[in-house]
Amino acid sequence: MVGDVSYRITAEGSDVADTVFALLNTVVPSSLQLFAMATQMVAISPVLSFVSALVISLMALVSAYFGEELREVSNKANLSIAAVSAYLNEVLPAILFVKANNAEYNECMRFKRLAHDDLYKRLNKKRMKTLVPQIVQLTLFAVLLAIFVGSSIAASDLSRVISFITSLVLLIEPIQDVGKAYNELKQGEPAIERLFQLSSFKPKVTKEINEVRVESVAGEVKFCNVSFAYGDSTPLILNKLDLYIKAGQTVALVGPSGGGKTTLVKLLLRLYDPLSGHILIDSHDIQSLSLESLRTHVGLVTQDTTLFSGTIAENIGYRDLLTKIDMEKVKHAAQIANAVEFIETLPEGYATNIGPRGSLLSGGQRQRLAIARALYQNPSILVLDEATSALDTRSEMLVRQALQRIMKDRTVIVIAHRLETVLMAERVFLLKEGKAQEISRSSLQDDRHDSLASSGLVI
Ligand SMILES: Nc1ncnc2c1ncn2[C@@H]1O[C@H](COP(=O)(O)OP(=O)(O)OP(=O)(O)O)[C@@H](O)[C@H]1O
């Protein structure tokens, strides 16, 4: 999907530009020449002009037929290159994983298959594109010759015939140009359609007319009777779920894989709207808040710690990338997130570039940077999707320390995968079969402790 969209915007965007250029470049001069030559032909011989018009119309019909074929072939070629682009976007960033799994040969074969299909479809398109004008040209010259021979035998005034044929030749040239532009249009049409399809995608959530901006919130969160499914005919992931979190509380969500923990926080961030029920922050229904305001008060640290190429400061101050990053806030956030100790050892400190997706940092460093980024906005509610990947003991301790500091003065909802993190929370909820059921902390510390781990709910 990502590769497909990027291909539409880049390569197909350039196809669209070529199409528009071909049309603009041809239509005006060709129309003028067409008009002038057609007038002269009618003046010389209305009958021959009529015959020529019939032949030209026939050729236009043939071209239209081939144009449709070209459109179809172009569409297939565009889809095949988009598939190659999507494949490369997915596999190249995961090349370490591919190598670690000895999967180079498999990936090579998958790539070859896609590339071969792409080669075949693109050659088809080129073949079609060159064949059509040649067929049209050959037929037109044959017709021209027939008219010339026929009329030279029938007519007494050869100079009129030559003059007519000259006009016809000069008429054919712009017709061919229009034909080429038509070809370009047919070839570019799928790209135009696919590009405009992008702008017709409907967002999952829509703005409310009377939405409000709230400057600050205390951080109370309520899920009231919330039901949600991803599609019309897919099962309910949340089923009349109720959950109440007091401002400033830290809550751990545990549950089986696929139980809906991530879905719950997606709803809190309004990445989706519930099918029914309400989600309230400080008694404001989140659907009545502006999205910008909501997402200022709710911070998110995802499991896969999405970082971008750029400096440490740009990654922490990501929200202000286009305005002015506040270095004081960056340093403060880095301090709370326990990131200062490694940032200061980097050659250029906060100005060090961390490579694509933060690839120059270790897993633990990436996690602390992601925490610092969420803290930069100082949200009243913080959602943490704890990483499942193991860290070394020291990194683990530094991340945990950072989490403890964060939990002090805000509401924290942590999707917990480790028992230690679960035990850091004041309240623990088990998300299962669409409902949230509270587990008492005291039971966790004794008998449930082992049962949570052995049932696979935590690591
Ligand atoms: N974008 C999506 N479209 C369709 N179904 C989805 C989508 N995202 C998640 N699901 C489905 O919703 C269910 C709940 O997923 P969710 O990610 O909320 O679970 P989870 O409890 O966070 O799991 P895990 O602990 O494994 O991360 C799963 O069955 C999943 O397949």
The ligand as a Tripos MOL2 file, in Angstrom:
@<TRIPOS>MOLECULE
LIG
   31    33     1     0     0
SMALL
NO_CHARGES

@<TRIPOS>ATOM
      1 N1         -6.6940   -1.9910   10.5890 N.pl3     1 LIG1
      2 C1         -7.3230   -3.1180   10.8850 C.ar      1 LIG1
      3 N2         -8.2510   -3.6070   10.0450 N.ar      1 LIG1
      4 C2         -8.9160   -4.7360   10.3340 C.ar      1 LIG1
      5 N3         -8.7510   -5.4620   11.4530 N.ar      1 LIG1
      6 C3         -7.8450   -5.0280   12.3270 C.ar      1 LIG1
      7 C4         -7.0860   -3.8500   12.0980 C.ar      1 LIG1
      8 N4         -6.2650   -3.6560   13.1610 N.ar      1 LIG1
      9 C5         -6.5030   -4.6750   14.0120 C.ar      1 LIG1
     10 N5         -7.4420   -5.5070   13.5210 N.ar      1 LIG1
     11 C6         -7.9820   -6.7030   14.1900 C.3       1 LIG1
     12 O1         -8.5420   -6.3020   15.4300 O.3       1 LIG1
     13 C7         -8.2710   -7.2350   16.4460 C.3       1 LIG1
     14 C8         -7.6740   -6.5130   17.6540 C.3       1 LIG1
     15 O2         -6.4190   -5.9990   17.2840 O.3       1 LIG1
     16 P1         -5.5320   -5.1610   18.2950 P.3       1 LIG1
     17 O3         -4.3210   -4.7000   17.5300 O.co2     1 LIG1
     18 O4         -6.3600   -4.1310   18.9310 O.co2     1 LIG1
     19 O5         -5.1370   -6.2710   19.3620 O.3       1 LIG1
     20 P2         -4.1160   -6.2050   20.5570 P.3       1 LIG1
     21 O6         -4.8500   -6.6240   21.7720 O.co2     1 LIG1
     22 O7         -3.4410   -4.8750   20.6020 O.co2     1 LIG1
     23 O8         -3.0900   -7.3370   20.1370 O.3       1 LIG1
     24 P3         -1.5030   -7.4610   20.3940 P.3       1 LIG1
     25 O9         -1.2950   -7.6480   21.8520 O.co2     1 LIG1
     26 O10        -1.1600   -8.7020   19.6370 O.co2     1 LIG1
     27 O11        -0.8410   -6.2370   19.8300 O.co2     1 LIG1
     28 C9         -7.3640   -8.2870   15.8330 C.3       1 LIG1
     29 O12        -8.1570   -9.4130   15.5640 O.3       1 LIG1
     30 C10        -6.8800   -7.6770   14.5360 C.3       1 LIG1
     31 O13        -6.7510   -8.6460   13.5480 O.3       1 LIG1
@<TRIPOS>BOND
     1     1     2 1
     2     2     3 ar
     3     2     7 ar
     4     3     4 ar
     5     4     5 ar
     6     5     6 ar
     7     6     7 ar
     8     6    10 ar
     9     7     8 ar
    10     8     9 ar
    11     9    10 ar
    12    10    11 1
    13    11    12 1
    14    11    30 1
    15    12    13 1
    16    13    14 1
    17    13    28 1
    18    14    15 1
    19    15    16 1
    20    16    17 2
    21    16    18 1
    22    16    19 1
    23    19    20 1
    24    20    21 2
    25    20    22 1
    26    20    23 1
    27    23    24 1
    28    24    25 2
    29    24    26 1
    30    24    27 1
    31    28    29 1
    32    28    30 1
    33    30    31 1
@<TRIPOS>SUBSTRUCTURE
     1 LIG1         1 GROUP 0 **** ****
